[in-house]
Amino acid sequence: MIEEPYRWVEAIANRREYIETQLAAGSPIVALSYSDGILFLTVGRARQKIFEIYDRIAMGAIGHPGDIERLRMAAIELASTEGFTRSAADVSLRRLAHYSLSPVMKNAFEQIYGAPYLARLLFAEVGPSPEEDLFLRVEFDGAIATNGASASQARHHFAVLSPTKQSAESTESFLGKEHSPNASLAESINLALNACSL
């Protein structure tokens, strides 16, 4: 009886390691606020990784194409249903991620006898100004990270989706020093390309 929780924890650790290994070959995605909106940029021609979800919401993803497509379709369906039953103004990225996608991904990850989602997701929602743009990352285990300010952390106007933690940290550090939310599109493209080449 005592061994059961340990076995579950060990299985989860093995599952995490397996998924990290599977995602390590992906190419990064950079999303930046700029003067006229949000720029999503990635390099590579293997398959589409950036999608429109709803009016002001976009998504980028790294992972297995089938899992990415299932999650993309779920996000579109949830946003469309919310917009139809209420109004387009009621469709919010926070609600979509926190109450719909994250729980689904967390549940799939923790059910050790089923298949997890082999995907990392990056969402962006265009705000009334570049300073109010929202960036939100959903990990394969349902964990959510945002650009939102807290007492100990400044608000970022960019986000990175990277195959490894080390590459994400180096890209975020670079963008933290170089990025301005009021830059032009051309400046933002150059910065994003430099960030992807790190």
Buried (B, 14 or more C-beta within 10 A) or exposed (E): EEEEEEEEEEEBEEBBEEBEEBBEEBBBBBBBBBBEBBBBBBEEEEEEBBBEBBEBBBBBBBBBBEBBBBBBEBBBEBBBEBBEEEEEEEBBBBEBBBEBBBEBBBEBBBEEEEEBBBBBBBBBBBBEEBEEBBBBBBBBBBEBEBBEEEEEEEBBBBBBBBBBEEBBEBBBEBBEEBBBBEBEEEBBBEBBEBBBEB
